[in-house]
């Protein structure tokens, strides 16, 4: 039987990024920021809540990571959000306030890739719909406020055949199988172009910057939150079930079907070609000497939407996965966004992204 890709959890958060699919979002009600959540297939998502005051988005609270004050400020909203997800059969695994003002995070259970993409849309719409009922605005924009934490939609992924996790090798020092390493190598090899699918908006590239836990350089590492591909620590007693990799260079402005499809295409290319990933990076790559980074191939990921789109246009594997009609139309639409937002200022960018996503 062909292996299936399983996405682990989704969390919506600003600041750090984690999860099988991690989504960051911002909630606004005339000016404040609210919470984060995740979807099945192991998706981790974050988002802030806010209110709208005199045309400005104001965070719901000024609490920081794990703040009970921030959790209390959004309690009624989160209670209804949890109930709404449960009513749709989406399991909520954890919830807490995150780093950004008004930002909180929730994770949901893992699922096969297609189901994970379906549930991401349900989670996203439930977050925003419940927020609206409470007079709030929930935003999953990658960088909802220029001077505050960003929202990610991290994806945790692994490869399964029935009950066997093909990413797990109990005999390996890091428990990571040869198949997992090849899959990761494929993702790294296509990551610049993949970013155009996983972090596709103009606003995305104000989040993917060095030293913001979003992963700004092409590398992987073990529990390295500055690496765009992170090998997460396993849970003791559930080592096989919890062996997974996390893609941090992803946000909720993406189409989850295209993002996960591109991720799978890139990983399978690594498997089919038997690729081996480069040496893992276990420190913040921004702290490595530039000449050393160049020697090790630790290149900067695209710094703008335009650069990501150019990388996608040059990636034949991802273009073939999309097909000519979709690839051409996708690039055309996203390039029109780049042209429009490049001519605007910071306020124009925020207004065009905060409630759109």
Secondary structure by P-SEA (a helix, b strand, c coil): ccbbbbbcbbbbbcccccccbbbbbbbbcccccccccccccbbbbbbbbbbbcccbbbbccccccccaaaaaaaaaaaaaaaaaaaaaccccccccccccccbbbbbbbbccaaaaaaaaaaaaaaaaaaaaaacbbbbccccccccbbbbbbbbbbbcccccccccccccccccccaaaaaaaaaaaaaaaaaaaacccccccccccccccccccccccccccccccccccccccccccccccccccccccccaaaaaaaaaaaaaaaaaaaccccccccccccccccaaaaaaaccccccccaaaaaaaaaacaaaaaaacaaaaaaaaaaaaaaaaaaaaccaaaaaaaccccc
